[in-house]
Amino acid sequence: MPQKTKQTPMMEQYLGIKAQYPDAFLFYRLGDFYEMFNEDAIKGSQILELTLTSRNRNADDPIPMCGIPYHAAQGYIDTLIEQGYKVAICEQVEDPKTTKGMVKREVVQLITPGTVMDSKGLEAKENNFLTALGFDGKQYGFAYVDLSTGEFKVALLEDEDGVINECSSLQTKEIVFICDFPEEFQNSLKERLGLVLSYQTEEITNAELSFLTAELTNALEKDVAGKLLSYLSITQKRGLAHLQKAEEYQPDHFLKMDHYSKFNLELARSIRTGKKQGTLLWLLDETKTAMGGRLLKQWLDRPLIQAKKILARQEMVQSLLDSYFERVDLQDKLTRIYDLERLAGRVAFGNVNGRDLIQLKTSLMQVPQIRTLLEGINQGQWNELLLGIEPMEDLVSLIEAAINEEAPLAITEGNVIKDGFHEQLDQYRSAMKNGKQWLAELEASERQATGIKTLKVGFNRVFGYYIEVTKANLGNLEEGRYERKQTLANAERFITPELKKLETQILEAEEKSVDLEYQLFLGVREEVKKAIGRLQTLAKSLSALDVLQSFAAVSERYQYVRPTLNRKRNLNIVEGRHPVVEKVLGHQEYIPNTISMDDKTLILLITGPNMSGKSTYMRQLALTVIMAQMGCFVPAQSADLPVFDRIFTRIGASDDLIAGQSTFMVEMMEANQALRHATKDSLILFDELGRGTATYDGMALAQSIIEYIQTNVQAKTLFSTHYHELTVLDEALSGVRNIHVGAVEQDGEVVFLHKMMDGPADKSYGIHVAKIAGLPTALLERAATILQKLESESDQKSVIETAPVVEEPQQMNLFTEVSTEELSVIEALKKIDLLDTTPREALNILYDLQKRI
């Protein structure tokens, strides 16, 4: 009869450790496996597709369990981390051979989404930031660290929107709360941004951690940075020598864009796919190193607002453009440089191997030539960057002398250290080599002396070295020549005093050789560890060089020009292009447009139909500004720009269903952000604002917003609208100027020129757009009739109320006289989201629908 399970000492140990990590999967080491039990096993088996078994399956309450081989654990850990879970690695910390009773086990590392170091899911050109958040009743203390690269920054933020903007910009996966926060706020971060929530209210104080925060002067910043370091120390349980000193940054010192604007402009992620392709980052990324790719994204997130720094980057890009052959050589050298930042992190974490050190040596070998190439083109603009490009010949020489080029992945099994690096190791290797040579000679001489051709000298791990003679040949063996060691079914094994002595020498040499190699490798690693600071300085300089050469390569390929900067609030872009659309369509197909606003022009009121290019026109201005303030050249014939402090956008229609917000609510929230936070040095882009509500409401809001910007904000603004009535505002407001998308009408057909022209549009062309979309002819004719009535009546409301409804015969005939195929086309047409359809996609859809009917 099944009995209730009594907890074994092992399960008591497991449950005690699991209680310390209730929010993590506990990987409990048992022999060659990591085991999971109870709820971990049930959930883990589902996520990882493992077979669920049980301990004490005959008991009333068998314990669910599942396991994975320890040598294959990384792949399973990656899967759990990518899905937002934590994994506690519990290892045996005593040798089972020398321990009586229960082997002691401890968690040696807690791996979380924000602390991943070794993972296939850790993208080379992406940072993996862990953030921490505190609050003192007035402002938020914010810190972030990338454990894999050592980057460590802190800031003070004004409000919750600032927190969301920073978390979204960093694409952080985990946030550590250092004090109590409202549950609603925590859930908002978890649901909207998909963050894993962690907590650390106690601070560990030691010299290493205190050193990293020593230069911080603000109490809140120091508190949040210290507790973030404490969280890392507790979870990782190892030194953090590669972390850089906490550096304060101020979001206001860069071009600010909230998460709405970055989303709308598709800077790093496509709205449609959520991926990098089709974004500005995708266009600009010609970097050759992983660390350069990460820095490019940081520059894209935080363009400059100091003209002096922008001009300094422009000078370096210009010098690379003027030095084609040197630039090609630099690109070649950069492609041979591995990820120095993450290599330094692996050294500090103690999980670097021989191949990693060979990659480090290969990278450092490129540095002298890179420095020489830069010095050759330097006319002062590269002075500061050259200070950080140190060749570091000492590390190259050390690794060259010590580490085998074909070093294995394991560092405990030998063949890592080169011959000639250490005298004692060479002696051990000589003993092994000569000993084996002596064994071969012994076998040959004994065959000769005994006349036994099948005599052999062999080895196994239990009995060591032996001489083996088959039983058929024992009669040919001189009595007493050998000492008997082992009897087999068809042979006898023997030993001699000389063979015993040689066995001792060889086995001792093999064992001591492997141990000595490991110790020598650790010594080399420690020497490299001392140079982590120098390596990180070098990595920063090479990353910046990589991004700048990427700017030069892109600028040359797409014929971008160097923008000029002015302080007069003049904005003049001649024949500007949308860089991403141009790359997709090709230079010949894209129609450029000029954007001109003098110091007195605040608002361009843009009219014209949907699909005519208004949104593209607005986005290209924002992307041009961002590129210019990153230090890159821009897509235009010429560009003269002011330096903007913030960009606000409201482009496209989207819901935020998680936050319970409709499209119109999102519109109003984004408009509110701009109106409250924009300055006269900001750029505002409002596309079709007010369309999410009733006509009069929308028109009233749109007009009042334009007036508010003109009177109170005075920021440079592009405001596109389908409310044609608003075009009279240029007469009442001196800072407003009308422009429109050109169109020509021939034989009742409209062709959009995708070219901006002065003045308001003469009509909206809505019915013509509907025609392009393929709506039925009868429907379009009816719409034209209704439009004519609406335009001829002074009282719009009464016309709408008296307009014919669907009972009119011609409306019924519209749907009773169409074929089945035509009905299917109508259904397909209903499903098209015109607001999220590009002109090219619309033409493809139109072509497909036309073929079907």
Order of alpha helices (4+ residues) and beta strands (2+ residues): alpha-beta-beta-alpha-beta-beta-alpha-beta-beta-beta-beta-beta-alpha-beta-alpha-beta-alpha-alpha-beta-beta-alpha-alpha-alpha-alpha-alpha-alpha-alpha-alpha-alpha-alpha-beta-beta-beta-beta-alpha-alpha-beta-beta-alpha-beta-beta-alpha-beta-beta-alpha-beta-alpha-beta-alpha-beta-beta-alpha-alpha-alpha-alpha-alpha-alpha
